[in-house]
Amino acid sequence: MMALRPIGPLPMLHVALVLVLIPWSTLRAARTTPAPDPSKRLQHYRNVCSMLVVFGLFSWLVAWRTGIPLAGAPRQPLLSWAAAAALVALFYYALAPYRRLRVARRDPHAFMTAPHPGQLGWWALVSLSAGVAEELTYRGVASAILLYAGLPAWVVVLLVSAAFGLAHANRGWIHVAATFGIGGLLHVLVLASGSLWPAMAVHAVYDFLAGVSYGRMVREAERGGA
């Protein structure tokens, strides 16, 4: 039987938040919260940015208090950044049919992530905030705590990726599966490179490009339905 190393109250709180509370609250909200109103997209972006800043700051505080290093550079920069670029391309092109399907079904969550040209600045801020805060929280602090506790790396990747996927459950189970896959590959990139920076860049760039893609698809659908 595997013996786990004890962790302190603050890391335990962080793990409970990431692995239990956020997935549980998102699943509950998916059943009870009304569909979002795309006409309030800009306010939604502001709220998301505020939430991610708080989320990221809490994870940074946990890392600072427990001595988790977060700012290390990739061990092999050229290879790490090449892998990051390849992942952006993989995510963008592999998920294009899924994005088109969501728009065709008029998924309100897809329309919320379809910024108008005048909203691209806010969408860029949302994408950057998600890339930094979510990588810091999931692939950075939560992963480091679980590895320190003695869990095998493959178990950590599965647990954290599952929690990351379930944190997006309000968009449906296909989105959970897609996000689980994205999270798993980003986690492999972090472990292989020894750095969060490439994963943060992949996350932020992909989110931004996906939003631009959604915006273009929504405008095409609206012109076609006119």
Buried (B, 14 or more C-beta within 10 A) or exposed (E): EEEEEEBEEBBEBBBEBBBEEBBEBBBEEBEEEEEBEBEEBBEBBEEBBEEBEEBBEBBBEBBEEBEBEBEEEBEEEEEBBEBBBEBBEBBBEEBEEBBBEBBEEEBBBBBBBBBEEEBBEBBBBBBBBBBBBBBBBBBBBBBBBBBBBEBEEEEBBBBBBBBBBBBBBBBBEEBBEBBBBBBBBBBBBBBBBBBBBBBBBBBBBBBBBBBBBBBEBBBEBEEEEE
